[in-house]
Amino acid sequence: MNVTHISNMGSGIISVVNGSTNEIVSKISTGHVPLGVAVNHNTDAVYMSSTVDV
């Protein structure tokens, strides 16, 4: 499936969006203020950056 990961700073989640239908297929709770997202397509790992120190 063609998906896009979008960081939502105001809600503390990353939305996973189906690129073909533009529908949200999943939400990942970050617990912090997500600022950016990177995906390793070889391992399917998702990395998030945050403005909050953890």
KEKOL-997886 format. One record per residue (C-alpha): x, y, z; chain; residue number from 1. Coordinates in Angstrom, 1 decimal. Layout:
N
X:Y:Z:A:NUM
...
***
This chain:
54
0.0:0.0:0.0:A:1
1.2:3.5:-0.8:A:2
1.2:5.4:2.5:A:3
2.3:8.8:3.8:A:4
3.2:9.6:7.4:A:5
2.1:13.0:8.6:A:6
3.1:14.6:11.9:A:7
0.3:16.5:13.8:A:8
2.0:18.9:16.2:A:9
-1.2:20.0:17.9:A:10
-2.5:16.5:18.7:A:11
0.7:14.5:19.5:A:12
0.0:11.9:16.8:A:13
1.4:10.7:13.5:A:14
-1.3:10.0:10.9:A:15
-0.8:7.2:8.4:A:16
-2.6:8.1:5.2:A:17
-3.4:5.9:2.3:A:18
-1.8:7.7:-0.7:A:19
-4.4:6.3:-3.2:A:20
-7.5:7.3:-1.2:A:21
-6.2:10.1:1.1:A:22
-7.9:8.3:4.0:A:23
-6.3:8.0:7.4:A:24
-5.7:4.3:7.9:A:25
-3.9:4.5:11.3:A:26
-2.8:6.9:14.0:A:27
0.4:6.5:16.0:A:28
0.4:8.2:19.4:A:29
3.7:9.9:20.1:A:30
3.0:11.4:23.5:A:31
5.1:14.4:22.5:A:32
5.0:17.2:20.0:A:33
5.9:15.4:16.7:A:34
7.8:17.7:14.3:A:35
9.0:15.5:11.5:A:36
8.9:11.9:10.3:A:37
11.3:9.7:8.4:A:38
10.6:6.1:7.2:A:39
13.2:3.4:6.5:A:40
11.5:1.5:3.6:A:41
13.9:-1.4:4.0:A:42
12.9:-2.1:7.6:A:43
9.5:-0.3:7.7:A:44
10.8:1.6:10.8:A:45
9.3:5.0:11.4:A:46
11.4:7.7:13.1:A:47
10.0:10.8:14.7:A:48
11.6:14.1:15.7:A:49
10.2:16.2:18.5:A:50
10.6:19.7:19.9:A:51
10.4:18.2:23.4:A:52
13.3:16.6:25.2:A:53
12.5:13.1:26.5:A:54
***
